[in-house]
Amino acid sequence: MSLPPLQAAPDAKVVDSIRKALTRSDECIREQSGAGVADSLYRMLDNDLHRMALELLLTNLIRDRCPVTKETYDLLREAGTSMNVGGDYWEELEPLVE
């Protein structure tokens, strides 16, 4: 039986990377998904649900087709690598990078 992935980031730098990426994407998420979704992502970060916040941020960026700067992509990728977030996120996010 495997354990569920840890929710808390391994260090403050990873949390900071997720928060910066969220802040940079805030406007698009609020426009496309609504203020409630954006606010929920911030609350998740504040409540140490870092992995959930990262995965939902990635999901919303991809679904909403939000443009992502190279710097924001790098922040997301760095946080994802630190937390072993894989899957198709990166392939689906790459076309949105400006």
Buried (B, 14 or more C-beta within 10 A) or exposed (E): EEEEEEBEBEEEEBBBBBBBBBEBBBEBBBEBBEEEBBEBBBEBBEEBBBBBBBBBBBEBBBEBEBEBBEEBBBBBBBBBEBBEBEEEBBEBBEEBEE
